[in-house]
Amino acid sequence: MSQDVSKINQDSIIISSRSLEGNEKFAESSAKIEDKIDSVEKKFNLYIQGHQYRITHFHLSFDYDYLLSYSMDHYIKIWDIKNNIQVTTHFFHDAQTLCIFPNFKYIIASKDNNFYILKLNIPDKHRKKIQENNKRKFTKSIDLSKTLKENEDYNLLSSIIKKIKLPGIFPLSCFVLSINRKYAVVGCFDRTIRIFNIIKGSQKQIFPGHNIAITTLTVSNDRKYLVSASCDGYLKTWHIENSQQISCALYDKGISAIAIAKDNSCIVAISNKCIYKMTLNLIEIVRKDTDFNLYSIDIALNKNRIILYGGLFVNSNVEEIDLKTLKSVSKWKLELKGKYIRMTNDCNYGIVSYSYGMWFWKITKNKYKVSYNTIVKSLSLIQNDEQLISATKTSIFQFTLKTKKCKKLFTCPKGFTIHSISSDQTLVICQSNNRTSVFNILKNKKIADFNSMNNSYIVISYNNKFLLASNLDYTFWIIDLTTKTIKAFEDIVRASFFAIFHNDEYFVTFYEDTIFLWNIKELKFECKIAENCKYCKCFAITKDDSLLIYGNEGCLSIWDLRGNIYKGNLLGCKGEANVIRLSEDCMFVASGFDNGDIIVWNLQEMKLVYVLKGHKRSVVSIAITQNMSMIYSGSISGLVRVWDLIKKEQIQEIYDFQYEESVKMWRKYPELDDLHEWV
């Protein structure tokens, strides 16, 4: 980038400082910073240079026109991305963490257990542009009568309002949030409309509101106007600056959703099967009836289009209509519980989610790209934790952690899916309806193939010499991978899943509520181990084959395999465990749960150490570094989260194992980062 700076080496102006209390965090990790840099460089085809040393802090403006960087050379730099120039440079020595205000006016920096508020000196032409672009639109109105209240936004907002102790506020009827999560506009139980500053935890403004419950709200992009509707059919517009009402209109049926054009040229409202276009003074311009109930609305002003979403979950519809005339341009039915979410910032794509994946709809062309869910079935680390191996339903990937480059190592033959991988990541079992094949991953070579119509579960031994399979006809198979011969013996309990000991001499199975021990050499049942294990879905065995850890109701349970006695429970979890992994030294155990939590216990002390929250969907795979400093967790949505156990926070997301169309969209549109793991 070229430079356009009047004074390069100016010191930052410290306008306030205070001692830190506790462990406040202002900055993101270096790994996540590198992800953002990669994303920006790919998106705008540029190479960020100008610092002498490694960049340690990185922040983008909401419109991705400007960025801030801070390096080990102690310089803070502001860049104009679109024009490829450096805007300003400041010097601040040894900042440990850094956070910039959304308007790029102030920076919060921490150093030596103190924090400092720094004022940035940015040229006026850039300052005005940043401030103007920072006035981004609010989220869509959330109607709490139709939406579950147990979500993060509602809980955060509720906790803030409760601390203010305002009477008559609850229950909330609807609210919208600014994109930067700084302000919330709320329809309250007392029929007033209130604006809250979420960061300061204070009430900023109050509007008289309506005579009956408020159903929906919207705020203009420039934050000058507010539009509200109530269930008695009244629609009102307001000046935000002075809380004064501009106009009021009455409709036969209640308004369910509202949108304001970006240039404030019109308001579009929907009610049941009708759409209205009107001025800010609520003078109706045109109306149109539709043949389905309307639920939400988007305006793509630069495309001169209105996007309507109607119906909920079953037989929903999306219709694209002309903004000026309200004439229909295209319409399509969303089958299989499809749901329209929102548009990208450039209004080029509409995002539609399904239970099985996501559609990226190219607006104005009525074309769409389909992306399917990819479950991260297994994760493992190789080559001194430098590479992450991930298995999905049909492919195996190798992700180099240092370069963040992803390579596909193996793809299943057509009609096959991946069942499991060997512990050393060299062999993979693939299954179809009636065949099971074993492949050498690196050579991409089939080494065994047999009829498996009756197989229900199958694993590879630790020495890679045989397979152990359970069959629907109440038998176990031991398949020798060298001689291709099969030994069968009776399965008296019809095992649903099992795990082999590291010495390859025994295995444990689970059926109904009991765990059983089997002898592989003698091909026989040994004994029952544990009973009343109603919620067991996974096992883990220590390397010395001394302890068995298994999922149970509200805990993980531990069984001493040598003494054949129950040892105790690891407490503190909710839901059912899907995966259990042990650290290299077997001192720690980590488990992923249906509710998205990852919990880590100290196995020797039988104490909970970490609870890692962030996944929106079930965690089904885990990998742990040898030094127990990092955990990698994969979900049924194909997203891998990386956790720093020293900092006790998430530091990275890896979405490279997802469907190809998703990966392309995530790289092109960083504003869709909340959809990397859709629900």
N, C-alpha and C positions, 0 to 999 in steps of 0.2 A: 504494500500500500504506500502511496506517496504521502508526503506530509504537508499540512496546511495549518501551521501552528505559529502564533505570534510570539509566544514565549515558552520554549520547550521545558526548561528546568525550573518551573515555578513550584515552590513548596505548597502543600495543601494547607488551607486555612482551617485551623481547629477552632470550632465555635462552641464545643462543649465536650467534657470528658467526665467519666465516672467510673468508680471501681466496679468490676464485675461481681455479681452475686450468683453462686451456683455454677452451672455449666451451660450457659446460653450458647447457642450455635447460630452464627450469622451466615456462614459460607458453606458452599457445597464442596464435596470431596474432589481431589485432583482427577480421579478416574472419571467422574461425571463431567468435569470441566472438559476433559479431552474428548468425550463423546459429543459435547455441544460444539466444540471447535470443529470436529470432523463433520458434523451436520451442517454447520454454516459454510464451511469450505466447499462441501459437495453441492449445497443448494445454490450458492452464488458464484461457483467456479473461481474462487480466489484462494490466496495463500496468505495467512496472517503472519506478518513479520514486522520487526521493529524493536522487539525486546532482545536483550543480550542473553538472558537465561530463561529457564523453563517457566511457562505461564502457570500460576498457582490459583488464580481466581478469574472467573469469566462470567459475564452477565449480558443477556440480550434484552433490548427493548421489546415491548409487546408486539410491535409491528415488524421486528427483525430488520429495521433500518439502521440501528445503532448497536454498538456493543462496547462493553467495558472490559479491560484486561488488566491484570496485575501480575507482575513477574518477580522472580527472586532478585532481579536488579533493582527492586524497590520503586519502580515507576508504575503509576496508574495511567492508563491511556484510554481515550474515548475515540472510537472509529465510526466514520460514516461508511457503512457497508456498500450502499448502492453506488456511491460516487468514488469508492476506493481511496478514501483519504483519511488521514489521522486528524482529528478535530482538536484535541488538547492533550497535554501531558502534565501530570502532577507527581510530586515526589513524597513518599511516606515510608519511613524506614521500618522494616521488619513487621509489617502487618501480619498477624496470625490468622485472622478471619476478616472477611470483607463482605458487606452487603450494601447494595445501592437502592435508593428510593426509586419508585417507578418513574418519577418525572426527571430522573438523572440530576437532581439539584443537590442532594446530599448523599454522603457515604457514611456508613457506620463501620468503623474498623476497631479491632481489638488488638491489644499489645500489652504484654507484661501485666495481665490481670486487670487491665483498665480498658474501657472502650471510649472511642473518640468519634465525634460527629464532624465530618469534614464537608466544607462547602466547595463545590466544583466551579471553576471558572471556564464556562463554555461560551464561545461566540454567540451573539444574539440570534443570528439566522438559524443556527442549529438548535439553540435553546427553544426557540418558538416552535420549530418543527417537532422536536421531541415532545413538548408539552401538548401540542395539538394532537399528535398521533397517540399520545398516552390516554386520551379521552376515548377509550374503547367502549363498545357497547356492553350492556349487562347480559347476564345469562337469561335464558327463558324463564318465565314465571313458573314457580313450582306450586301447584295446587295441592295443599296438604290433605284435602278431603279425598284425593284420588291417589296419593303417593304415600308409601310407607315413611313414617317419620324417623325410623331408625337408620338415618344416613348421616354422613360426616358433616355436611353443611348445616343440616337442621340441628344436630347436637351442639355444634360450635356456636351457632347463633343463639340457641336456647340458653346455653351456659353464660354467654355474655349478657343477655337480657336479664337473667335471674340475678346476676351480680349487681346490676343497676338498681334492682328492686323497684320497678315501675308497676303500679297496680293495674289490673284489668287488661293486661297484655295477652295472656294465654287463654285458650290455645291460639296459636298463629293460624291464619287462614291461607296465606300464600306469601311468597317472597321472591325477590330476584337479587343476585349478587353481581357486583362488578367483576370483570374478568380477572383483575389483580387481587380479588378477594379482600379489598380494603373496605368497601361499603356494602351494606345490605339495605334494600328497601322492602319494608315488611307491611303486609296487611294484618291488622291486629284484631283481637276479639272485641275490643271496645269500638271497632269500626273506624279507627283512625289509621292513617298511613304514616309510618315513621321511618326515618333514615338513621342507621346506626353506623358508626365508625368501628369496624371490627378490630382493627389494630389497637386503637386506643381504648376499646371497650366502653364506648360512650354513645349517648343519643345525640345525634347531630341536628335533627330537624323533625317537625311534626306537622301533618296536614289534617284538616278537619275530617276528611274521609267521606263516608257514605252513611246512609240510614240503616243499612243491613249488611250482612257479611260480604266482604270483598273477595272476589273470585280470581282475579288476575291483574297483573301489573306489568308495565314496561317503561323503560327509560330511553330517551333519545341518545344517539351516539355522542353528541356534544354535551350531554348531561344538563341541558337547559329545560327539558320538558319531561313530564311524567304523565302517563295515561293509566287510569284505573277503571275497573268495572266491578259491579256488584251483582248478586244473584237476582235482584229485582229488576234488572234490565238497564240500569243507569250506567252511562259511560261518561267519564269526566277527564278533562285535561287540566294540567297544572303547570304554573311556572315554578321551577324548583328553587330559584334564587330567593323568592319572597313567600313561597308556600301559598300563593294565591291561585284560586280556580280561574281558568280561562273560559271554559265552556262546559255545558252539560247536555246530554241527549238521552232520550228514553227509547228503548227498543222492546219489542214484544216479548222476546226471549233473552235470557241472560247471555252475555258475551263470555266465551270460553277462552279466547286467546287474542292477543293484540300484538302488532308489530308496527314500528315507525320506520319509514324510509330513512336511509343514511343522511340525506340532505334535508330532512324534515318536510319534504314536499307533500307527503300524505301519510295517513294512518290506514292500516288495513286491520279489520277485526273479523272474527268468525263467531257464528252462533248456530249451533246445531248443523243444519245443512245449508247455511247461507253465509256468504262472504260480502263484506262491505268495504268500500274504499271511500275515504272522507278526508277533509282538510283538518288541520290542527284545531280549528274552531268547530269541528264536528259537523260541518256541512257536507252532506252526503253527495258524492260524485257519481258513483255507480254501485250497483249491487248485482250479485249473481247467486243463483241456487245451484247446489251440487246434489248428486245422487247418493252421497254417503255422509255420515256424521263426521264433522271436523274436530280435530283434537289439537293440532299445533300448526304454526305458520312461520315461514321464513321469507325475507325479501332479499333477492339478489339484484340490487339496483344496477350494478354494472352489466348485468345480463338482461335487465328489463323484465325480470321474471318474479313471480310469487310461487313459492313451494308450499303446497298444502299437504298435511298428513291427517288421515282420517281413520277411525276405527282403532280398536285396541287389541293387539295380539292375534286376533283371529279375523281373517278376511279384511286386513287393513289395506288402505289405498294411499298412493302418492299421486298428486296431480300437479302439473306445471302449467301455470296460466300467465298470460300477458299482463304486466303491471298496469299498462295504460287502459286496456279495454276489458280486462278480466275474462278474455276469451281463452278457452282451453287450448294448450299447445300439445300436451301429451298427458297420458294417464296410465298407470299400471298398478296391478294388484300385488300386494305383498303376501305371499302364501307362507305357510309354516311359521306363523307367529313372527313375521317380520315387523320391525319397528324403525321408523325414520328418526335419526338422532339430530343431525345438524349439517350445515355446510362447512366447507373449508373457508378460510379467510378470504381467498380470492374468488369465492363463489363458483369455482369450476366443478366441484364435486359435492354431491350430497351423500351422506353416510347412512346406510341402512344396516341394522344388525339383525341377525337371526340366531336361533339357538345353536346352529351348526357352523356359523361363521358370519361373514360380513360382506356387504355389497358396496362397491364404490361407483356411484352413479354419476356419469358425465353429463352435467346439466346442459341443456340446449341441444345435445345430440341424441339424448335418450338411449345412451349406451351405458353398459355397466360391466365392471370387472368383479368376479366372484373370488372371495378369499375364504378358505375353510379353516376351521379350528385345527390346530396341530398340538396334540398333547405331548409335553416333554416327559416321556416315559422313564427315562433314566439319565443320570448325570454322573460323570466321573472325571477325575483329574489325572493327567499323565505327565511324564517328562518334568519331574520336579515342580508340579503344579503350574507349568507354563502353558498347558493346553487343556481345554475343556472338551470332553467328548459328550455329545448329546444324541440321544435316540428318540425319534418321533415315531409316528405310526408306520411310516414307510421308508424313512431315511436316517442315516447316521452322519452327524456333522462333527468337524474338528474346528474349534474356535481358538485361535491363538490370542491369549489374553494381552500380550504386550502390544501387538500391532492391531488388534481388533479385527483381524481378517478371518473370514469364515469359509471353510472348504467342505464340500460334500464328499464324504468318504465312500458311502455305499447307498444304493437305492434298491429296494425290494423288486423282485420280478413282478410283473403284472399279475394281479389277483392275490398277491401275498401281502401279509403285514408282519411287522417285527414283533416277536413275542418276548425275547430276552437276549441279553448279551453276556458273554463270559466275564469273569471278574478281572481278567487282564486285558479286556477290550480287543481281543483278537478274533473271536468267533461270535456269530450272531445266528439265532434261530428265527427262521421265517416260516409262517404257516398260512395255508389256504384252507379251503373247506375240507379237503381230504388229503393234503400232503403236508409234510414237514421237511424243510430243507435246512441244512447247516452250511454256512458260508464262512470262509476266511475273509475277514473284512479288508485287510490291506491288499491281498491278492485278488479280491473280488472273485473267488473261486469256490464252487460248490464242493464240499467234502463229504456230505452225506445227504441221503434223501430216502424217505420211507412213507408208507401209507399211515396217516394219522387221523382217520375219520373219527375215532373214538377218544382221542387225546383231549383232556380238559386242561391240563397244566403240565409244563415241562421246563426243566432247568439244566444248566451245564455244570458238571463237577468242577471243583477248583483246579484240578490237574488237567482239565480239558480232555480227559480220556473217555468219558461216557456221559450220556444224557440220562436223566431220571424223569419219567413221565407217568402221570396218573391217567387212567382210562375210565370211560363211562361204564365199562363192563366190570367194575370192581377189581381191577388188576393194576399193578405197577409194572412198568417196563424199565429195564436197565439196558440201554443201547450202547454197545461198545463202538466208538467212532473209528477204531483201527480195523477191527474184524467185521464190522457192520452186523454183528450178531445181537440177538435180543434175548434177555432172560426175563421171565415173567413170574410174579408171585402175587398172592391174593391181597387186595386192599379191603380189609374188613370194615372200614368206616367210610369209604368213598371220600377221600380227602379233597378239599376245595383249593388249598394251596399248601406249599411246604418250603422248607429251607434245608440245604445240605450243610453238614458240619465241614469245617475247614480241612479236617483230616480225611474227608471223603469216605468215612466209614459208617456214619449214621446220618439220619435226617429226621426232622420233626414235621408233623402234619397237623392241620386244624380241620375239625369237622363239628358243626353245630356249636357247642360251647366247650369243647375239650381239645387239648393238645396231646398228641401221641408221639412216642419215640420208636424209631424203626432201625434195624440193623441191616446195612447194605450188603456186607460180606456174606452174612448168613441168610439174607433174603427173608427176614421175618419181623414180626411185631415184637417189640420189647416190653413197653409199659406205657401207662397213662402218666402224663406229667402234671398238667394243670387242668382244672375244671372250672365251670362257671365263667368262662371267658366269652361273654356274649358279643363283645364289640371288637373282637380280634380280626384285623385285616392284613396284618403284616408282622414279620419277625425280624430280629437281628441277633446274630450269635457272635460273641467275642472271638478274637483270633485264636485264643488257646482253647476254645470250645468249652469254657467253664460256665458261662452265663448265657441264658436266653432272655432277650427283652422282647416283649410282645404288647400289642395294643389291648387296652381294657376299657371299662366304663369310667370316663373321667380321669384316666391315668395311664401310665405305662407300668406294666408289672415285670418283675425280675424273678427268674427261676434259676437256682443253683443246679446245673446239670450234673455235677460230680456228686454232690450230696443228695440230689433229687429232692430238694426242699424249696419251698417258697421263700424268697429273700425279702421282698417288700415292694412298695409302689413308688413311682416317681409322680408326684402330684403337681397340680397347677394348670392342667390343660382342660379345654372344653372341646366337645365334638369327638370325632373318631380319627384315629391316626391312620394315614395312608402309606407312610414310609418312615422307616427308622434307620438311621445311619450312626455308626460309631466313629470316633476320631481315630487317628492312626495308632495312638497309644492306648486306646480303649478307656481313656479317663473320662471322656465326655460322650454323651449320646444326644443326637438331634432328631427331632420328629416333625413331620409336616402334617397338618390337619385339614379337615373339610372346611373349616371357617377361614382358611388362609393363613393361620398363624404358623410360625416355626418356633419351637420351644427347645431350648438346650439345657441339659442337666449335667451336673458333676456326678458321674456314676459312683465314684468312691465315697463321696459325702452324701449321696442321695438327695442333692439340693438343686432347685431350679436356679439357673444362672442367667439366662437370657429369654426374653419373649420378643420375637421379631415380627412386627406387624407391617403389612403393606400390600400383600397379595389380596386381590379381590375374589379369587376363586380358589378351589381346592389345590393344595400343594401335594404333588405326587412324586417328586424326585428331589434328592439332596446330594450335594458333594461337599466335602470338608477338606480344607488344605491341611498339609502335614503338620504345620506349626499351630494349627487351631486358631488362626487369625482371621480367616474368611470362611463364609458359607455361601454356596450357590444353591438356589432353590428354584425349581421349575413347577409350573402350574398346568392345569388342564386347558388353559388358553394359549399355551405355547410361549409364555414369557418367562425368562429367567431373571431373577433379582439377585444382586450380589451384595452381601452384607459384610461390613467391617466390624468384627467382634470387639476390637479394641476401642473404636469410636462408638460402638453400639448404634450403628445407623446403616441404612441402605446407601450404597455409593454408586451403583450402576444398574442399568437395565440392559439385557441382551435379548433382542427380538429377532435376531438373524435366523433362528430356527423355525420361524413362522412361515406361512404360505408366501410365495414369492411376491404376489400382488400386495400383500400387507406390508412387507419389508420396503417395497418401492414407495408406497404412500407414506409410511412413517418417516422415511428419509426426506421426502419432498416436502412434507407438511409437519414441522415440529409442533404446531399448535394442536395436533391430534394425539399428543403424548398420553392423555388420559384414556385413550382407547386401545393402547397397546395390550391391555388385558381386559377385554370387555366382558360384561356380565350379561 
